[in-house]
Amino acid sequence: MSLVIRVGRKYALYLPKEIVEKLGLREGDRLLLSIRGNELVLRPLPRLFKERSYWAETTVEEFEEESEELTRISEEDQ
């Protein structure tokens, strides 16, 4: 699926509703932005602290596990 979007104020990119719904994105989700040649590639990242609210308590081990996962994903993309 390909759709045309515009660059908004302060270079904001607004994703069309059908893309957001298809990918199951929610406000606050993180995306990995990569440049491949002359293309921009956006890839959803896993949600941190699965099954918890934003301000939930977490252990150091859980935090390190999530950080390592994000680092691994970022390194795979390069």
MOPAC internal coordinates of N, CA, C and O (Angstrom, degrees):
PM7 1SCF
backbone

  N    0.0000 0     0.00 0     0.00 0    0    0    0
  C    1.4475 1     0.00 0     0.00 0    1    0    0
  C    1.5237 1   108.20 1     0.00 0    2    1    0
  O    1.2310 1   120.01 1   -47.12 1    3    2    1
  N    1.2940 1   117.58 1   132.88 1    3    2    1
  C    1.4592 1   123.87 1   176.81 1    5    3    2
  C    1.5118 1   109.25 1  -131.78 1    6    5    3
  O    1.2310 1   120.61 1   -44.74 1    7    6    5
  N    1.3170 1   116.45 1   135.26 1    7    6    5
  C    1.4587 1   122.09 1   177.02 1    9    7    6
  C    1.5180 1   108.76 1  -135.97 1   10    9    7
  O    1.2310 1   120.32 1   -27.63 1   11   10    9
  N    1.3099 1   117.00 1   152.37 1   11   10    9
  C    1.4596 1   122.25 1   176.97 1   13   11   10
  C    1.5215 1   108.31 1   -90.23 1   14   13   11
  O    1.2310 1   120.55 1   -48.00 1   15   14   13
  N    1.3361 1   116.56 1   132.00 1   15   14   13
  C    1.4629 1   121.77 1   174.53 1   17   15   14
  C    1.5239 1   107.64 1  -128.30 1   18   17   15
  O    1.2310 1   120.72 1   -12.38 1   19   18   17
  N    1.3277 1   116.22 1   167.62 1   19   18   17
  C    1.4619 1   121.36 1   179.60 1   21   19   18
  C    1.5223 1   109.93 1  -114.22 1   22   21   19
  O    1.2310 1   121.65 1   -23.42 1   23   22   21
  N    1.3122 1   114.44 1   156.58 1   23   22   21
  C    1.4544 1   120.97 1   171.78 1   25   23   22
  C    1.5186 1   106.22 1   -87.77 1   26   25   23
  O    1.2310 1   120.70 1   -55.45 1   27   26   25
  N    1.3453 1   116.27 1   124.55 1   27   26   25
  C    1.4545 1   121.50 1  -177.46 1   29   27   26
  C    1.5150 1   112.96 1   -94.79 1   30   29   27
  O    1.2310 1   121.58 1    14.83 1   31   30   29
  N    1.3290 1   114.58 1  -165.17 1   31   30   29
  C    1.4670 1   120.54 1   177.31 1   33   31   30
  C    1.5146 1   110.63 1   -56.11 1   34   33   31
  O    1.2310 1   121.45 1   -37.03 1   35   34   33
  N    1.2991 1   114.84 1   142.97 1   35   34   33
  C    1.4688 1   121.75 1  -179.19 1   37   35   34
  C    1.5277 1   110.79 1    54.34 1   38   37   35
  O    1.2310 1   120.74 1  -150.45 1   39   38   37
  N    1.3316 1   116.19 1    29.55 1   39   38   37
  C    1.4738 1   124.34 1   175.16 1   41   39   38
  C    1.5239 1   113.65 1    65.30 1   42   41   39
  O    1.2310 1   120.17 1  -155.83 1   43   42   41
  N    1.3218 1   117.29 1    24.17 1   43   42   41
  C    1.4705 1   121.45 1   179.44 1   45   43   42
  C    1.5269 1   109.65 1   -69.05 1   46   45   43
  O    1.2310 1   121.08 1   -38.70 1   47   46   45
  N    1.3184 1   115.54 1   141.30 1   47   46   45
  C    1.4608 1   122.01 1   174.04 1   49   47   46
  C    1.5185 1   107.42 1  -109.97 1   50   49   47
  O    1.2310 1   120.60 1   -51.23 1   51   50   49
  N    1.3228 1   116.47 1   128.77 1   51   50   49
  C    1.4547 1   121.21 1   179.96 1   53   51   50
  C    1.5157 1   108.54 1  -108.37 1   54   53   51
  O    1.2310 1   120.82 1   -58.25 1   55   54   53
  N    1.3120 1   116.04 1   121.75 1   55   54   53
  C    1.4571 1   121.02 1  -178.17 1   57   55   54
  C    1.5235 1   110.08 1   -83.37 1   58   57   55
  O    1.2310 1   120.20 1   -44.69 1   59   58   57
  N    1.3218 1   117.23 1   135.31 1   59   58   57
  C    1.4591 1   120.18 1   177.87 1   61   59   58
  C    1.5325 1   111.10 1   -62.55 1   62   61   59
  O    1.2310 1   121.12 1   -33.49 1   63   62   61
  N    1.3191 1   115.46 1   146.51 1   63   62   61
  C    1.4577 1   122.00 1  -176.94 1   65   63   62
  C    1.5225 1   112.02 1   -54.32 1   66   65   63
  O    1.2310 1   120.13 1   139.27 1   67   66   65
  N    1.3308 1   117.37 1   -40.73 1   67   66   65
  C    1.4708 1   119.13 1  -177.55 1   69   67   66
  C    1.5311 1   111.71 1   -65.84 1   70   69   67
  O    1.2310 1   119.66 1   148.25 1   71   70   69
  N    1.3262 1   118.25 1   -31.75 1   71   70   69
  C    1.4679 1   121.23 1   176.47 1   73   71   70
  C    1.5239 1   109.58 1   -70.54 1   74   73   71
  O    1.2310 1   120.82 1   134.03 1   75   74   73
  N    1.3257 1   116.03 1   -45.97 1   75   74   73
  C    1.4674 1   121.26 1  -179.89 1   77   75   74
  C    1.5295 1   110.20 1   -58.61 1   78   77   75
  O    1.2310 1   120.72 1   134.83 1   79   78   77
  N    1.3226 1   116.24 1   -45.17 1   79   78   77
  C    1.4675 1   119.90 1  -179.67 1   81   79   78
  C    1.5316 1   111.29 1   -66.95 1   82   81   79
  O    1.2310 1   120.34 1   137.84 1   83   82   81
  N    1.3254 1   116.96 1   -42.16 1   83   82   81
  C    1.4668 1   120.85 1  -178.69 1   85   83   82
  C    1.5324 1   110.94 1   -61.30 1   86   85   83
  O    1.2310 1   120.25 1   142.24 1   87   86   85
  N    1.3460 1   117.13 1   -37.76 1   87   86   85
  C    1.4531 1   121.56 1  -178.87 1   89   87   86
  C    1.5302 1   113.09 1   -89.49 1   90   89   87
  O    1.2310 1   120.26 1   172.41 1   91   90   89
  N    1.3303 1   117.10 1    -7.59 1   91   90   89
  C    1.4550 1   120.57 1  -179.27 1   93   91   90
  C    1.5192 1   113.35 1    68.29 1   94   93   91
  O    1.2310 1   120.44 1  -147.55 1   95   94   93
  N    1.3414 1   116.77 1    32.45 1   95   94   93
  C    1.4629 1   120.81 1  -178.98 1   97   95   94
  C    1.5188 1   110.94 1   -78.30 1   98   97   95
  O    1.2310 1   121.39 1   -30.64 1   99   98   97
  N    1.3338 1   114.94 1   149.36 1   99   98   97
  C    1.4676 1   121.64 1   175.70 1  101   99   98
  C    1.5194 1   108.48 1  -128.53 1  102  101   99
  O    1.2310 1   121.01 1   -21.49 1  103  102  101
  N    1.3027 1   115.67 1   158.51 1  103  102  101
  C    1.4570 1   120.12 1   177.26 1  105  103  102
  C    1.5228 1   109.20 1   -55.75 1  106  105  103
  O    1.2310 1   120.51 1   -46.41 1  107  106  105
  N    1.3173 1   116.63 1   133.59 1  107  106  105
  C    1.4586 1   121.28 1   179.95 1  109  107  106
  C    1.5216 1   114.00 1    93.40 1  110  109  107
  O    1.2310 1   119.62 1   168.74 1  111  110  109
  N    1.3325 1   118.33 1   -11.26 1  111  110  109
  C    1.4656 1   120.42 1   176.86 1  113  111  110
  C    1.5219 1   109.36 1   -63.40 1  114  113  111
  O    1.2310 1   121.16 1   -26.97 1  115  114  113
  N    1.3202 1   115.39 1   153.03 1  115  114  113
  C    1.4558 1   121.10 1   179.50 1  117  115  114
  C    1.5193 1   109.90 1  -101.71 1  118  117  115
  O    1.2310 1   121.46 1   -35.84 1  119  118  117
  N    1.3378 1   114.81 1   144.16 1  119  118  117
  C    1.4484 1   121.97 1   176.20 1  121  119  118
  C    1.5218 1   108.05 1  -125.11 1  122  121  119
  O    1.2310 1   120.64 1   -35.10 1  123  122  121
  N    1.3229 1   116.39 1   144.90 1  123  122  121
  C    1.4561 1   121.45 1   175.03 1  125  123  122
  C    1.5247 1   107.37 1   -94.80 1  126  125  123
  O    1.2310 1   120.12 1   -58.19 1  127  126  125
  N    1.3309 1   117.37 1   121.81 1  127  126  125
  C    1.4533 1   122.94 1   179.85 1  129  127  126
  C    1.5230 1   108.07 1  -102.28 1  130  129  127
  O    1.2310 1   120.34 1   -56.43 1  131  130  129
  N    1.3150 1   116.95 1   123.57 1  131  130  129
  C    1.4610 1   122.71 1   179.12 1  133  131  130
  C    1.5195 1   109.27 1  -125.61 1  134  133  131
  O    1.2310 1   121.18 1   -26.80 1  135  134  133
  N    1.3183 1   115.34 1   153.20 1  135  134  133
  C    1.4545 1   121.40 1   173.53 1  137  135  134
  C    1.5169 1   106.78 1  -111.50 1  138  137  135
  O    1.2310 1   120.90 1   -57.20 1  139  138  137
  N    1.3068 1   115.89 1   122.80 1  139  138  137
  C    1.4646 1   122.14 1   177.52 1  141  139  138
  C    1.5137 1   107.56 1  -122.51 1  142  141  139
  O    1.2310 1   121.13 1   -76.24 1  143  142  141
  N    1.3174 1   115.44 1   103.76 1  143  142  141
  C    1.4603 1   119.46 1  -175.74 1  145  143  142
  C    1.5128 1   108.94 1    64.20 1  146  145  143
  O    1.2310 1   120.72 1    63.17 1  147  146  145
  N    1.3187 1   116.23 1  -116.83 1  147  146  145
  C    1.4601 1   122.05 1  -179.57 1  149  147  146
  C    1.5250 1   111.29 1  -107.18 1  150  149  147
  O    1.2310 1   120.12 1  -157.01 1  151  150  149
  N    1.3401 1   117.38 1    22.99 1  151  150  149
  C    1.4592 1   121.42 1  -177.03 1  153  151  150
  C    1.5173 1   111.87 1  -122.00 1  154  153  151
  O    1.2310 1   120.87 1   -32.49 1  155  154  153
  N    1.3275 1   115.95 1   147.51 1  155  154  153
  C    1.4635 1   122.58 1   170.44 1  157  155  154
  C    1.5218 1   107.35 1   -97.12 1  158  157  155
  O    1.2310 1   120.58 1   -44.17 1  159  158  157
  N    1.3149 1   116.49 1   135.83 1  159  158  157
  C    1.4596 1   121.14 1   178.31 1  161  159  158
  C    1.5264 1   107.66 1  -124.25 1  162  161  159
  O    1.2310 1   120.27 1   -55.92 1  163  162  161
  N    1.3238 1   117.09 1   124.08 1  163  162  161
  C    1.4657 1   122.85 1   176.33 1  165  163  162
  C    1.5149 1   108.68 1  -107.71 1  166  165  163
  O    1.2310 1   120.48 1   -48.98 1  167  166  165
  N    1.3212 1   116.68 1   131.02 1  167  166  165
  C    1.4579 1   121.24 1   179.75 1  169  167  166
  C    1.5286 1   109.52 1  -133.21 1  170  169  167
  O    1.2310 1   119.60 1   -54.27 1  171  170  169
  N    1.3374 1   118.37 1   125.73 1  171  170  169
  C    1.4638 1   119.87 1   178.65 1  173  171  170
  C    1.5332 1   110.68 1   -62.05 1  174  173  171
  O    1.2310 1   120.79 1   -39.74 1  175  174  173
  N    1.3208 1   116.09 1   140.26 1  175  174  173
  C    1.4593 1   121.50 1   174.71 1  177  175  174
  C    1.5210 1   108.81 1   -99.45 1  178  177  175
  O    1.2310 1   120.61 1   -25.72 1  179  178  177
  N    1.3168 1   116.44 1   154.28 1  179  178  177
  C    1.4713 1   118.11 1   178.02 1  181  179  178
  C    1.5170 1   110.58 1   -61.30 1  182  181  179
  O    1.2310 1   120.89 1   -31.70 1  183  182  181
  N    1.3108 1   115.90 1   148.30 1  183  182  181
  C    1.4677 1   120.44 1   177.63 1  185  183  182
  C    1.5283 1   108.82 1   -71.46 1  186  185  183
  O    1.2310 1   121.10 1   -44.26 1  187  186  185
  N    1.3237 1   115.49 1   135.74 1  187  186  185
  C    1.4607 1   120.35 1   178.99 1  189  187  186
  C    1.5140 1   110.67 1   -72.15 1  190  189  187
  O    1.2310 1   121.21 1   -30.81 1  191  190  189
  N    1.2860 1   115.30 1   149.19 1  191  190  189
  C    1.4612 1   122.36 1   175.29 1  193  191  190
  C    1.5194 1   110.73 1    51.00 1  194  193  191
  O    1.2310 1   121.44 1  -115.95 1  195  194  193
  N    1.2959 1   114.85 1    64.05 1  195  194  193
  C    1.4609 1   122.73 1  -177.31 1  197  195  194
  C    1.5303 1   112.07 1   -48.38 1  198  197  195
  O    1.2310 1   121.41 1   -39.18 1  199  198  197
  N    1.3263 1   114.90 1   140.82 1  199  198  197
  C    1.4637 1   122.58 1   176.58 1  201  199  198
  C    1.5259 1   113.06 1    61.66 1  202  201  199
  O    1.2310 1   119.68 1  -153.09 1  203  202  201
  N    1.3169 1   118.22 1    26.91 1  203  202  201
  C    1.4649 1   120.88 1   178.54 1  205  203  202
  C    1.5166 1   108.87 1  -131.09 1  206  205  203
  O    1.2310 1   120.74 1   -23.20 1  207  206  205
  N    1.2918 1   116.19 1   156.80 1  207  206  205
  C    1.4533 1   119.21 1   175.00 1  209  207  206
  C    1.5295 1   108.93 1   -78.91 1  210  209  207
  O    1.2310 1   120.40 1   -12.61 1  211  210  209
  N    1.3147 1   116.84 1   167.39 1  211  210  209
  C    1.4557 1   122.32 1  -175.78 1  213  211  210
  C    1.5294 1   112.39 1   -57.66 1  214  213  211
  O    1.2310 1   119.86 1   141.42 1  215  214  213
  N    1.3137 1   117.87 1   -38.58 1  215  214  213
  C    1.4589 1   120.95 1  -175.94 1  217  215  214
  C    1.5193 1   112.71 1  -101.15 1  218  217  215
  O    1.2310 1   119.86 1  -158.37 1  219  218  217
  N    1.3003 1   117.87 1    21.63 1  219  218  217
  C    1.4620 1   121.04 1  -179.01 1  221  219  218
  C    1.5259 1   110.84 1   -70.60 1  222  221  219
  O    1.2310 1   121.33 1   -24.04 1  223  222  221
  N    1.3147 1   115.06 1   155.96 1  223  222  221
  C    1.4597 1   119.83 1   174.52 1  225  223  222
  C    1.5181 1   108.82 1   -77.04 1  226  225  223
  O    1.2310 1   121.20 1   -31.48 1  227  226  225
  N    1.3226 1   115.32 1   148.52 1  227  226  225
  C    1.4636 1   120.61 1   178.19 1  229  227  226
  C    1.5169 1   108.79 1  -145.13 1  230  229  227
  O    1.2310 1   120.80 1   -21.16 1  231  230  229
  N    1.3073 1   116.08 1   158.84 1  231  230  229
  C    1.4565 1   120.23 1   178.05 1  233  231  230
  C    1.5250 1   109.30 1   -88.48 1  234  233  231
  O    1.2310 1   120.77 1   -17.42 1  235  234  233
  N    1.3166 1   116.14 1   162.58 1  235  234  233
  C    1.4620 1   121.61 1   176.50 1  237  235  234
  C    1.5234 1   109.39 1   -60.68 1  238  237  235
  O    1.2310 1   120.43 1   140.41 1  239  238  237
  N    1.3152 1   116.77 1   -39.59 1  239  238  237
  C    1.4622 1   120.78 1  -179.20 1  241  239  238
  C    1.5353 1   111.14 1   -62.72 1  242  241  239
  O    1.2310 1   120.07 1   137.28 1  243  242  241
  N    1.3430 1   117.48 1   -42.72 1  243  242  241
  C    1.4605 1   121.26 1   178.74 1  245  243  242
  C    1.5346 1   110.66 1   -64.03 1  246  245  243
  O    1.2310 1   121.16 1   138.38 1  247  246  245
  N    1.3220 1   115.40 1   -41.62 1  247  246  245
  C    1.4560 1   120.08 1   179.51 1  249  247  246
  C    1.5275 1   110.52 1   -63.33 1  250  249  247
  O    1.2310 1   120.13 1   134.80 1  251  250  249
  N    1.3309 1   117.36 1   -45.20 1  251  250  249
  C    1.4627 1   121.65 1   179.40 1  253  251  250
  C    1.5238 1   111.30 1   -62.90 1  254  253  251
  O    1.2310 1   120.22 1   140.37 1  255  254  253
  N    1.3301 1   117.18 1   -39.63 1  255  254  253
  C    1.4616 1   121.43 1   178.99 1  257  255  254
  C    1.5290 1   110.59 1   -61.81 1  258  257  255
  O    1.2310 1   120.30 1   133.73 1  259  258  257
  N    1.3331 1   117.03 1   -46.27 1  259  258  257
  C    1.4577 1   121.20 1   179.09 1  261  259  258
  C    1.5295 1   110.96 1   -64.64 1  262  261  259
  O    1.2310 1   119.96 1   139.17 1  263  262  261
  N    1.3409 1   117.69 1   -40.83 1  263  262  261
  C    1.4598 1   121.55 1   179.23 1  265  263  262
  C    1.5231 1   111.01 1   -63.72 1  266  265  263
  O    1.2310 1   120.38 1   138.00 1  267  266  265
  N    1.3205 1   116.87 1   -42.00 1  267  266  265
  C    1.4620 1   121.21 1   178.67 1  269  267  266
  C    1.5270 1   110.76 1   -63.98 1  270  269  267
  O    1.2310 1   120.10 1   141.56 1  271  270  269
  N    1.3231 1   117.41 1   -38.44 1  271  270  269
  C    1.4620 1   121.69 1   178.42 1  273  271  270
  C    1.5353 1   110.43 1   -63.20 1  274  273  271
  O    1.2310 1   119.99 1   135.03 1  275  274  273
  N    1.3299 1   117.62 1   -44.97 1  275  274  273
  C    1.4558 1   121.01 1   179.50 1  277  275  274
  C    1.5330 1   110.75 1   -65.97 1  278  277  275
  O    1.2310 1   119.89 1   141.18 1  279  278  277
  N    1.3212 1   117.81 1   -38.82 1  279  278  277
  C    1.4582 1   121.57 1   177.30 1  281  279  278
  C    1.5244 1   110.20 1   -63.50 1  282  281  279
  O    1.2310 1   120.08 1   136.32 1  283  282  281
  N    1.3294 1   117.46 1   -43.68 1  283  282  281
  C    1.4613 1   121.71 1  -179.69 1  285  283  282
  C    1.5320 1   110.20 1   -61.75 1  286  285  283
  O    1.2310 1   120.22 1   134.87 1  287  286  285
  N    1.3166 1   117.18 1   -45.13 1  287  286  285
  C    1.4595 1   121.53 1   179.34 1  289  287  286
  C    1.5260 1   110.73 1   -61.45 1  290  289  287
  O    1.2310 1   120.74 1   136.18 1  291  290  289
  N    1.3155 1   116.18 1   -43.82 1  291  290  289
  C    1.4521 1   120.82 1  -179.41 1  293  291  290
  C    1.5324 1   111.13 1   -64.26 1  294  293  291
  O    1.2310 1   120.42 1   138.45 1  295  294  293
  N    1.3136 1   116.79 1   -41.55 1  295  294  293
  C    1.4713 1   120.87 1  -179.86 1  297  295  294
  C    1.5232 1   111.23 1   -68.84 1  298  297  295
  O    1.2310 1   119.56 1   144.69 1  299  298  297
  N    1.3229 1   118.45 1   -35.31 1  299  298  297
  C    1.4639 1   121.57 1   178.16 1  301  299  298
  C    1.5189 1   111.16 1   -62.62 1  302  301  299
  O    1.2310 1   120.57 1   147.99 1  303  302  301
  N    1.3100 1   116.51 1   -32.01 1  303  302  301
  C    1.4522 1   121.65 1  -174.33 1  305  303  302
  C    1.5227 1   112.70 1   -78.03 1  306  305  303
  O    1.2310 1   120.18 1   164.38 1  307  306  305
  N    1.3261 1   117.27 1   -15.62 1  307  306  305
  C    1.4748 1   119.38 1  -176.33 1  309  307  306
  C    1.4793 1   112.71 1   -85.48 1  310  309  307
  O    1.2310 1   120.10 1   180.00 1  311  310  309

